[in-house]
Protein backbone atom coordinates (compact mmCIF):
# COMPACT_ATOMS: atom_id res chain seq x y z
CA UNK A 1 0.00 0.00 0.00
CA UNK A 2 1.30 3.50 -0.81
CA UNK A 3 1.67 6.00 2.01
CA UNK A 4 1.03 9.72 2.12
CA UNK A 5 1.17 12.93 4.09
CA UNK A 6 -0.27 16.38 3.45
CA UNK A 7 2.00 19.37 4.13
CA UNK A 8 0.16 22.53 5.16
CA UNK A 9 1.31 25.70 6.90
CA UNK A 10 0.22 28.35 9.34
CA UNK A 11 0.06 30.78 6.40
CA UNK A 12 1.87 31.99 3.31
CA UNK A 13 5.61 32.60 3.26
CA UNK A 14 6.39 30.04 5.97
CA UNK A 15 8.67 28.11 3.62
CA UNK A 16 6.23 25.25 3.02
CA UNK A 17 7.59 24.46 -0.46
CA UNK A 18 11.20 24.62 0.72
CA UNK A 19 10.45 22.25 3.59
CA UNK A 20 8.45 19.95 1.32
CA UNK A 21 11.49 19.72 -0.95
CA UNK A 22 13.66 18.77 2.02
CA UNK A 23 11.15 16.08 3.06
CA UNK A 24 10.97 14.44 -0.36
CA UNK A 25 14.74 14.68 -0.83
CA UNK A 26 15.29 12.96 2.54
CA UNK A 27 13.05 10.09 1.49
CA UNK A 28 14.65 9.67 -1.91
CA UNK A 29 18.19 9.92 -0.54
CA UNK A 30 17.21 7.04 1.76
CA UNK A 31 16.25 4.87 -1.20
CA UNK A 32 12.49 5.40 -0.94
CA UNK A 33 10.45 5.77 -4.12
CA UNK A 34 8.90 9.12 -3.21
CA UNK A 35 6.72 11.39 -5.33
CA UNK A 36 4.89 14.70 -5.07
CA UNK A 37 1.45 16.13 -5.78
CA UNK A 38 -0.33 19.48 -5.43
CA UNK A 39 -3.97 20.06 -6.29
CA UNK A 40 -3.86 23.76 -7.16
CA UNK A 41 -0.96 26.15 -7.63
CA UNK A 42 -1.06 29.90 -8.22
CA UNK A 43 1.51 32.43 -9.38
CA UNK A 44 3.49 30.64 -12.08
CA UNK A 45 3.55 30.61 -15.88
CA UNK A 46 4.64 26.98 -16.10
CA UNK A 47 5.08 23.88 -13.94
CA UNK A 48 8.86 24.08 -14.29
CA UNK A 49 8.85 27.62 -12.84
CA UNK A 50 6.44 26.76 -10.05
CA UNK A 51 6.75 25.45 -6.50
CA UNK A 52 6.04 21.97 -7.83
CA UNK A 53 8.84 22.30 -10.36
CA UNK A 54 11.20 23.38 -7.59
CA UNK A 55 10.42 20.32 -5.46
CA UNK A 56 10.69 18.02 -8.48
CA UNK A 57 14.14 19.38 -9.29
CA UNK A 58 15.51 19.89 -5.77
CA UNK A 59 14.47 16.44 -4.54
CA UNK A 60 15.61 14.74 -7.74
CA UNK A 61 12.26 13.06 -8.35
CA UNK A 62 12.27 13.25 -12.13
CA UNK A 63 8.48 13.11 -12.08
CA UNK A 64 6.51 13.91 -15.23
CA UNK A 65 5.41 17.55 -14.99
CA UNK A 66 1.80 16.85 -15.91
CA UNK A 67 1.45 14.61 -12.83
CA UNK A 68 2.74 17.17 -10.31
CA UNK A 69 -0.18 19.61 -10.30
CA UNK A 70 -3.83 19.41 -11.34
CA UNK A 71 -4.54 23.14 -11.65
CA UNK A 72 -1.96 25.83 -12.51
CA UNK A 73 -2.95 29.50 -12.37
CA UNK A 74 -0.82 32.44 -13.42
CA UNK A 75 -2.22 34.99 -10.99
CA UNK A 76 -0.46 34.97 -7.60
CA UNK A 77 -3.66 34.91 -5.56
CA UNK A 78 -5.71 32.25 -3.79
CA UNK A 79 -6.82 29.48 -6.20
CA UNK A 80 -10.49 30.40 -5.83
CA UNK A 81 -9.78 33.96 -6.97
CA UNK A 82 -7.34 32.89 -9.68
CA UNK A 83 -10.03 30.60 -11.09
CA UNK A 84 -12.51 33.46 -11.02
CA UNK A 85 -10.06 35.53 -13.10
CA UNK A 86 -8.77 32.79 -15.41
CA UNK A 87 -11.53 30.18 -15.43
CA UNK A 88 -10.95 26.44 -14.92
CA UNK A 89 -12.12 26.06 -11.29
CA UNK A 90 -10.97 23.07 -9.26
CA UNK A 91 -12.93 19.84 -9.58
CA UNK A 92 -12.63 17.43 -6.67
CA UNK A 93 -13.10 14.50 -9.02
CA UNK A 94 -10.09 15.54 -11.11
CA UNK A 95 -8.00 16.00 -7.97
CA UNK A 96 -8.92 12.49 -6.78
CA UNK A 97 -8.14 10.99 -10.20
CA UNK A 98 -4.78 12.75 -10.53
CA UNK A 99 -3.76 11.86 -6.97
CA UNK A 100 -4.63 8.21 -7.61
CA UNK A 101 -2.36 8.21 -10.66
CA UNK A 102 0.56 9.46 -8.55
CA UNK A 103 -0.15 6.84 -5.87
CA UNK A 104 0.21 4.12 -8.49
CA UNK A 105 3.78 5.18 -9.31
CA UNK A 106 5.24 6.10 -5.92
CA UNK A 107 5.57 4.32 -2.61
CA UNK A 108 5.42 7.55 -0.61
CA UNK A 109 3.47 10.61 -1.80
CA UNK A 110 3.94 14.04 -0.25
CA UNK A 111 1.04 16.37 -1.02
CA UNK A 112 1.65 20.10 -0.68
CA UNK A 113 -1.18 22.44 0.16
CA UNK A 114 -1.88 25.99 -1.01
CA UNK A 115 -1.37 28.67 1.64
CA UNK A 116 -2.84 27.84 5.04
CA UNK A 117 -5.43 25.21 5.93
CA UNK A 118 -8.38 27.62 5.46
CA UNK A 119 -7.27 28.63 1.95
CA UNK A 120 -10.28 28.73 -0.42
CA UNK A 121 -9.61 26.41 -3.34
CA UNK A 122 -12.92 27.02 -5.10
CA UNK A 123 -15.65 29.42 -4.07
CA UNK A 124 -18.43 30.09 -6.53
CA UNK A 125 -22.14 29.57 -7.00
CA UNK A 126 -21.63 25.90 -7.79
CA UNK A 127 -19.21 24.70 -5.12
CA UNK A 128 -17.26 25.88 -2.09
CA UNK A 129 -14.04 23.97 -1.43
CA UNK A 130 -11.42 24.80 1.18
CA UNK A 131 -7.98 23.23 1.57
CA UNK A 132 -9.19 21.10 4.46
CA UNK A 133 -11.79 19.54 2.15
CA UNK A 134 -8.99 18.44 -0.18
CA UNK A 135 -7.10 16.88 2.73
CA UNK A 136 -10.15 14.86 3.78
CA UNK A 137 -11.06 13.92 0.22
CA UNK A 138 -7.60 12.41 -0.27
CA UNK A 139 -7.77 10.58 3.07
CA UNK A 140 -4.60 12.16 4.43
CA UNK A 141 -3.25 13.47 7.69
CA UNK A 142 -1.04 16.54 7.94
CA UNK A 143 2.30 17.98 8.82
CA UNK A 144 2.23 21.68 9.71
CA UNK A 145 5.07 23.96 8.65
CA UNK A 146 5.50 27.12 10.74
CA UNK A 147 8.04 29.89 11.04
CA UNK A 148 10.08 29.52 14.21
CA UNK A 149 10.01 33.22 15.05
CA UNK A 150 7.81 35.67 16.93
CA UNK A 151 4.08 34.99 16.69
CA UNK A 152 4.37 31.31 15.89
CA UNK A 153 2.73 30.10 19.12
CA UNK A 154 -0.54 31.78 18.23
CA UNK A 155 -0.29 30.78 14.57
CA UNK A 156 0.37 27.11 15.31
CA UNK A 157 -2.21 26.76 18.09
CA UNK A 158 -4.90 28.50 16.02
CA UNK A 159 -4.16 26.32 12.99
CA UNK A 160 -4.07 23.16 15.08
CA UNK A 161 -7.34 23.93 16.87
CA UNK A 162 -9.09 24.65 13.56
CA UNK A 163 -7.86 21.36 12.11
CA UNK A 164 -8.83 19.39 15.20
CA UNK A 165 -12.31 20.93 15.21
CA UNK A 166 -12.75 20.04 11.53
CA UNK A 167 -11.62 16.43 11.87
CA UNK A 168 -8.24 16.85 10.16
CA UNK A 169 -5.49 14.72 11.66
CA UNK A 170 -2.10 16.28 12.45
CA UNK A 171 0.97 14.05 12.72
CA UNK A 172 3.53 16.69 13.68
CA UNK A 173 5.18 20.02 13.05
CA UNK A 174 8.30 21.35 11.35
CA UNK A 175 9.69 24.75 12.37
CA UNK A 176 11.38 26.68 9.57
CA UNK A 177 13.85 29.58 9.81
CA UNK A 178 15.27 28.11 12.99
CA UNK A 179 18.18 30.11 14.45
CA UNK A 180 17.85 28.95 18.05
CA UNK A 181 18.10 31.19 21.06
CA UNK A 182 15.92 31.76 24.11
CA UNK A 183 12.75 32.86 22.31
CA UNK A 184 12.70 30.14 19.66
CA UNK A 185 13.46 27.45 22.21
CA UNK A 186 10.54 28.74 24.29
CA UNK A 187 8.32 28.78 21.17
CA UNK A 188 9.16 25.14 20.61
CA UNK A 189 8.43 24.20 24.21
CA UNK A 190 5.16 26.13 24.36
CA UNK A 191 3.88 24.72 21.07
CA UNK A 192 4.55 21.16 22.17
CA UNK A 193 2.90 21.72 25.55
CA UNK A 194 -0.15 23.56 24.19
CA UNK A 195 -0.89 21.23 21.28
CA UNK A 196 0.70 17.91 22.17
CA UNK A 197 2.30 17.92 18.73
CA UNK A 198 5.74 16.50 18.16
CA UNK A 199 8.35 18.70 16.48
CA UNK A 200 9.60 16.42 13.70
CA UNK A 201 12.46 18.72 12.72
CA UNK A 202 13.73 22.28 12.77
CA UNK A 203 15.08 23.78 9.55
CA UNK A 204 17.82 26.39 9.58
CA UNK A 205 18.15 29.00 6.83
CA UNK A 206 20.02 27.46 3.90
CA UNK A 207 19.67 23.83 5.04
CA UNK A 208 19.96 21.33 2.20
CA UNK A 209 19.13 18.27 4.32
CA UNK A 210 16.25 17.65 6.71
CA UNK A 211 17.68 17.15 10.19
CA UNK A 212 15.68 14.18 11.43
CA UNK A 213 16.02 10.44 11.55
CA UNK A 214 14.53 8.78 8.48
CA UNK A 215 12.53 6.38 10.62
CA UNK A 216 10.89 9.30 12.39
CA UNK A 217 10.02 10.94 9.11
CA UNK A 218 8.61 7.74 7.65
CA UNK A 219 6.45 7.27 10.75
CA UNK A 220 4.29 10.30 9.95
CA UNK A 221 3.15 8.79 6.64
CA UNK A 222 -0.05 6.76 6.70
CA UNK A 223 -1.40 4.15 4.29
CA UNK A 224 -3.69 5.65 1.66
N, C-alpha and C positions, 0 to 999 in steps of 0.2 A: 504494500500500500504506500502511495506517495504521502509525504508529510508537508505541512505548510504553516506559515505564520504571516500575520498581517502587521506591517509596520506603520504606525500612525505617529502623530506628534502633538505636542501641546499647542501648536500653532505654526504659522509659516516662519521660514528663516531659522528653524531650529537645527538645520543640518540633517534632515531626515534622509535625503537622497545620498549624501556623503556617508552616513552611517549604514544605510542599506547596502551601499557598495562594499563597505568593510565587512558586513555580515556575509554577503554572498562570496566574497573573495576568501574569507576564512574557511567557509565550507569547501570551496573548490580546491583550495590549497591543501586541504586535508583529504583530498581524493573523493569527495562526495559530488555526485552528479546533481548540481544545483542550478536552478533556473530562476527567472524573474517574471513578474507580471504587474501591470498597472492598468486599472480600468479606464481612467480618464486623466489626460495630461494637458495642461494649458501653458501657453507662453513659449512655443517653439514652432519653427517653420518645418522641421523634419524630425523624424525619430532619432537620427544620428546626432542632432544638435540638442536633443532633449535630455531630461533627467534619466529616462530609460536608456538612452544611448550611452550616457555616462556610465551607468552601472554595468551595462553590457560590456563596455570596453575596459573599465577599471578592474572588474572582477574576472575578466578573461572568459566570459561565458561563451561567446561566439554564437549567440542565439539569433535566429532569423528575426529581422527587425519587425516584420509584420505580426509576430507573435508576442511582442513585448507590451504593446499598448492597444487597447480597443478603440479609444477615441482620442484624437490629437487635435487640439485647438491652438490657433495662432495667438489669440488674445490672452495676455497674461492676467486673467481674472478667474474667478471661481468657475468651474465647468458649467454650472447651470446658466451663468451669465454669458459665458463664451458661446454656448449652444444657442442662446437667444440671439446673439449677434451673428453667428456663422451658420446656424442650422445644425442638423445632425445631432439631436439630443440623445443622451445615453439610454440604451435599452438593456434592461436587466437580463433578458434572454441572451443577447449577444455577449454580455460579460460572462455569463455562466458557460456559454459554449466555448468562448476563447480561453477561459481559465481551464476548462476541461482538457483542451488541446495541449496546453502547457503541462498539465499534470501527467499526461501520457508520455511525455518525453523526459521529464526530470524527476529524480527521486525526492528532492527537496525543492519546494517553490516558495520564494519570498515575495509577498505581494506588498507593494508600496501604495500608501494612500495619497490623497490629494489634500494638502493643508491639514487642518485639525479634524477631529472626529465628527464635528458638527457641520463640516463643509457640505454645502448643497451641491449635489451632483446633477440633479435635474429638478427643476421647479417650474412647472407650467400648468396649463389647464387640464392636461391629461394625466400627469403623474408627478409625484413629489418624492424624490429619492435623496437621502442623505448618506454620507460616507458610512455611517454605522449600518445602514441597510445593506450596503455592499458587503461589509464584513460578515453579517449574518447570512446573507444569501450564499456566500462562498463557504460557509461552515467553518470559519477560522476564529482563532483567538489572536490576541494582539501583543505586540511589544510597543511601548511608548518611548519615543525619543523626546528628550527635553534639554534645553540649555541648562548648564550647571550654575549659571550666575544668579544675580539678584532677581527675585520674583518667581523663581521656579517652584517654590513650595506651593504657592497658591495655584499656579498653572497646572502642576501635576495633580494636586488633590482635586481640583475642580474637574479636570479631564477624567480622572479615575472615577470620581463619584458619578459623573454623567454616564460613563460606560457601564458601571455596576448597575445603575438604576435602569439602564436600557438593555440589560441582559447580554452585554458584550464582555467576554472573558479577557482578562489581562494576565499575561504570563511573566511580565517583568518590565524593567525600565533600563534604558541606556542614557547616561548623561553625556552630552556633547560639550565641547569647549571647556574641558576640564583643565584647570590650572592649579587646583589644590588650594591650600590655605584655610584659615579658620572658618570663613563664611561658607565656602563650598563644602567643606567637611560637615558643617552643621546642616546645610541643605540636604546632604545625603542622609544624615542620621534622621532628620525630621521627616523626610519623605518616607523612609522605610518604616518609621514608627507610626506615622499617620495613615498610611495606606496598607501596610503589610506587604508591599511589593518588594521583590528582590532586585537589587541593582546588578544587572547582568555584566555590565562593563562601564567604564568611563573612557571617553575618547578625548585625547589631547589635540590641540590645534596642530594640523600637519601629520597626524598619525596615518600610517599606511597599512597597519595591521590592527585588527581588533584584539585588545588585550583581555582575553578570557580563555578559559580552557574549552577546547572543542566539545568535550562531553557536556559541559554546561550549556553551551550554545545549542547543541543538538536537542537538549532536553526540553527546550521551549517549543519545539515543533510538534504538532499533533497530526495524527492520521487524518486524511481528508478523502 
